[in-house]
Amino acid sequence: MKTKMLSFTRKEQIVILILVSIIIGIIGFNILFRDNRDNNEDITYEEYKDTEEVEIEKDDLSLDENNIDIDSESIGEDIIVHITGAVNNPGIFTLKNGSRVNDVVKAAGGLTDEADMNRINLAKKIKDEDRIHIYKIDEEEIDDIQNENEISSDENNTDKININSAEQTELETLPDIGPVKANNIIEYRNNNRFNTIEDIMNVDRIGEKTFENIKDKITI
C-alpha cells in the first residue's frame, strides 16, 4: 500500500510559515520577558538588602555615639573637698568625681568614736569645693555649715528655702507645692525636724516626683 504524502499549495505554505513565525516570536518574547523580570527582582532585592544594611549600620553608629557621650560624662575630673569634725585625719582631700561622703570619710581615716551617726548622710554625693563637717555627739550646730552634709558654697545656697523655718507663703513658691502641701510641711515639722532634705518625702502628698522638682531649691 502506498502512503499518500501531504501536499500544500504555495499559498498554504506561506500561511503555515507565517503561523509558525508568530508562534516562535511569542515563545521567544515570553522567555525574554521572564528573564528580564527575574533580573529586575534580583536587583530590587539586592538594593533593598543594601539599604537595610546601611540603615542598620547608621543605627549602630548612633548607639556608639550615645555610649561615647555617656562615658565622657561619667569620667569627669577629680574634685577637692574639705572635711572637718569627728574624723581621725581632718583636712583637704582629692577624690574622683561622683564620690560620696563615705569616700571622703575613709580618706580621712574613718570616724572617731565621738561621731554622731544620726547626723551623717554617708550616701550623699559630694562635689568640688564642698566642706563636710562630721558632728560629734551633742555638738551644737555650726551656723555656716548645713546639717547632714548638705554642704555647698554660700552662693549655691542663696535663694534656697529652708523647709525647717519657711513660712507657708514661701513654701508655696516651690514647684508643685500649693497651699495644702505647704500646710502639710508645716504640720509635719511641728512634731518632726527635717534632718535632711529627703525627709520632706515623709510629708503627706509629697513623693519622689515632687521631691525631684524641689530638691535643688530647698535646704535645712
C-alpha positions as CSV (number, residue, x, y, z in Angstrom):
1,M,0.0,0.0,0.0
2,K,1.3,3.4,-0.9
3,T,1.3,6.1,1.7
4,K,-0.3,9.3,0.4
5,M,2.0,12.3,1.1
6,L,0.5,15.6,2.2
7,S,0.9,18.3,-0.2
8,F,0.3,22.0,0.2
9,T,-0.3,24.7,-2.3
10,R,2.0,27.7,-2.4
11,K,-0.5,29.8,-0.7
12,E,-1.0,27.3,2.2
13,Q,2.8,27.0,2.7
14,I,3.1,30.8,3.1
15,V,0.2,30.8,5.7
16,I,1.8,27.9,7.6
17,L,5.2,29.7,7.6
18,I,3.6,32.9,9.0
19,L,1.8,31.0,11.8
20,V,5.0,29.2,12.8
21,S,6.9,32.5,12.8
22,I,4.2,34.1,15.0
23,I,4.3,31.1,17.5
24,I,8.1,31.2,17.6
25,G,8.0,35.0,18.2
26,I,5.5,34.7,21.0
27,I,7.6,32.0,22.8
28,G,10.8,34.0,22.4
29,F,9.1,37.1,23.7
30,N,7.8,35.3,26.8
31,I,11.2,33.8,27.5
32,L,12.9,37.2,27.2
33,F,10.3,39.0,29.3
34,R,10.6,36.3,32.1
35,D,14.4,36.7,32.2
36,N,14.2,40.5,32.4
37,R,11.6,40.3,35.2
38,D,13.8,37.9,37.2
39,N,16.8,40.2,36.8
40,N,14.7,43.2,37.9
41,E,13.5,41.3,41.0
42,D,17.1,40.3,41.8
43,I,18.2,43.9,41.5
44,T,15.3,45.2,43.7
45,Y,16.1,42.6,46.4
46,E,19.8,43.5,46.4
47,E,19.0,47.2,46.5
48,Y,16.6,46.6,49.4
49,K,19.1,44.4,51.2
50,D,21.8,47.0,50.8
51,T,19.5,49.8,52.0
52,E,18.5,47.8,55.1
53,E,22.2,47.1,55.9
54,V,23.0,50.8,55.6
55,E,20.2,51.7,57.9
56,I,21.3,49.1,60.5
57,E,24.8,50.5,60.3
58,K,23.5,54.0,60.9
59,D,21.6,52.8,64.0
60,D,24.7,51.1,65.3
61,L,26.7,54.3,64.8
62,S,24.1,56.3,66.7
63,L,24.3,53.8,69.6
64,D,28.0,54.1,69.6
65,E,27.9,57.9,69.7
66,N,25.4,57.8,72.6
67,N,27.7,55.4,74.5
68,I,30.6,57.8,73.9
69,D,28.6,60.7,75.3
70,I,27.7,58.7,78.4
71,D,31.2,57.6,79.0
72,S,32.6,61.1,78.6
73,E,30.2,62.5,81.2
74,S,30.9,59.8,83.7
75,I,34.7,60.2,83.6
76,G,34.8,63.8,84.7
77,E,37.7,65.5,86.7
78,D,38.9,65.0,90.2
79,I,37.3,67.1,93.0
80,I,38.8,68.6,96.1
81,V,36.9,68.6,99.3
82,H,37.5,69.7,102.9
83,I,36.3,67.5,105.8
84,T,36.3,68.6,109.5
85,G,35.0,67.3,112.8
86,A,34.9,63.8,114.2
87,V,37.3,62.1,111.8
88,N,40.7,60.7,112.5
89,N,42.6,62.9,109.9
90,P,40.6,66.0,109.0
91,G,41.8,68.0,106.1
92,I,41.6,68.5,102.4
93,F,41.4,65.6,100.0
94,T,41.3,64.9,96.3
95,L,38.8,62.4,95.2
96,K,37.2,61.1,92.0
97,N,34.1,62.9,90.6
98,G,31.0,61.2,91.8
99,S,32.4,60.3,95.2
100,R,30.2,60.2,98.3
101,V,30.6,61.4,101.9
102,N,31.6,57.8,102.8
103,D,34.6,58.1,100.4
104,V,36.0,61.2,102.0
105,V,35.4,59.8,105.5
106,K,37.5,56.8,104.5
107,A,40.2,59.1,103.0
108,A,40.2,61.0,106.4
109,G,41.0,57.8,108.3
110,G,37.4,57.0,109.3
111,L,35.1,58.3,112.0
112,T,36.1,58.7,115.6
113,D,34.1,57.2,118.5
114,E,32.6,60.7,119.1
115,A,30.9,60.9,115.7
116,D,27.2,61.4,115.8
117,M,26.0,58.8,113.3
118,N,22.4,60.1,113.4
119,R,23.6,63.4,111.8
120,I,25.7,61.9,109.0
121,N,24.5,61.0,105.5
122,L,27.3,58.8,104.2
123,A,25.4,58.1,101.0
124,K,25.3,61.7,99.8
125,K,27.2,62.6,96.7
126,I,29.8,65.4,97.1
127,K,31.1,68.0,94.6
128,D,34.2,70.1,94.1
129,E,34.8,72.7,96.9
130,D,32.5,71.0,99.4
131,R,33.2,71.4,103.1
132,I,31.9,68.5,105.1
133,H,31.6,68.7,108.9
134,I,31.1,65.5,110.9
135,Y,29.4,66.4,114.1
136,K,30.3,65.0,117.5
137,I,27.6,63.7,119.8
138,D,25.8,66.6,121.5
139,E,27.8,69.1,119.4
140,E,26.0,72.3,118.7
141,E,25.3,73.1,115.0
142,I,27.6,75.4,113.3
143,D,25.8,78.3,111.7
144,D,27.7,78.4,108.4
145,I,27.5,74.6,107.9
146,Q,24.3,72.7,106.9
147,N,23.3,69.5,108.7
148,E,23.5,66.1,107.1
149,N,26.4,67.2,105.0
150,E,24.3,69.3,102.7
151,I,27.4,71.3,102.1
152,S,27.7,73.8,99.3
153,S,29.1,77.3,98.7
154,D,27.2,80.3,100.0
155,E,26.3,81.4,96.5
156,N,24.7,78.0,95.8
157,N,22.5,78.3,98.9
158,T,21.3,81.8,98.1
159,D,17.5,81.8,97.5
160,K,17.1,78.3,98.7
161,I,14.1,77.9,101.0
162,N,14.7,76.4,104.5
163,I,12.0,73.8,105.0
164,N,12.5,73.9,108.7
165,S,11.7,77.6,109.1
166,A,10.0,78.9,105.9
167,E,6.5,80.4,106.2
168,Q,3.6,78.9,104.2
169,T,3.8,81.7,101.6
170,E,7.5,80.9,101.0
171,L,6.8,77.2,100.7
172,E,4.1,77.8,98.1
173,T,6.7,79.4,95.8
174,L,8.3,75.9,95.3
175,P,7.3,73.9,92.2
176,D,4.3,71.6,92.8
177,I,3.8,73.0,96.3
178,G,0.4,74.5,96.8
179,P,-1.5,75.6,100.0
180,V,-2.3,72.1,101.0
181,K,1.2,70.7,100.7
182,A,2.7,73.7,102.3
183,N,0.4,73.3,105.3
184,N,1.3,69.6,105.5
185,I,5.0,70.6,105.6
186,I,4.4,73.0,108.5
187,E,2.3,70.4,110.4
188,Y,5.0,67.8,110.0
189,R,7.8,70.0,111.2
190,N,5.8,71.0,114.3
191,N,6.5,67.4,115.5
192,N,9.5,66.3,113.5
193,R,12.5,68.3,112.4
194,F,13.8,67.9,108.9
195,N,17.3,66.4,109.3
196,T,17.8,66.0,105.5
197,I,16.0,67.5,102.5
198,E,15.0,63.9,101.7
199,D,12.9,63.9,104.9
200,I,10.3,66.1,103.1
201,M,9.1,62.9,101.4
202,N,7.7,61.8,104.8
203,V,5.2,64.6,104.4
204,D,1.7,63.6,103.3
205,R,1.2,64.0,99.5
206,I,4.9,64.7,98.8
207,G,6.6,61.8,96.9
208,E,9.6,61.3,94.8
209,K,8.3,63.2,91.8
210,T,7.6,66.3,93.8
211,F,11.0,66.0,95.6
212,E,12.8,65.8,92.3
213,N,11.2,69.1,91.3
214,I,12.1,70.9,94.5
215,K,15.3,69.3,95.8
216,D,17.6,72.0,94.2
217,K,15.5,74.8,95.7
218,I,15.3,73.7,99.4
219,T,17.7,73.4,102.3
220,I,17.5,72.6,106.0
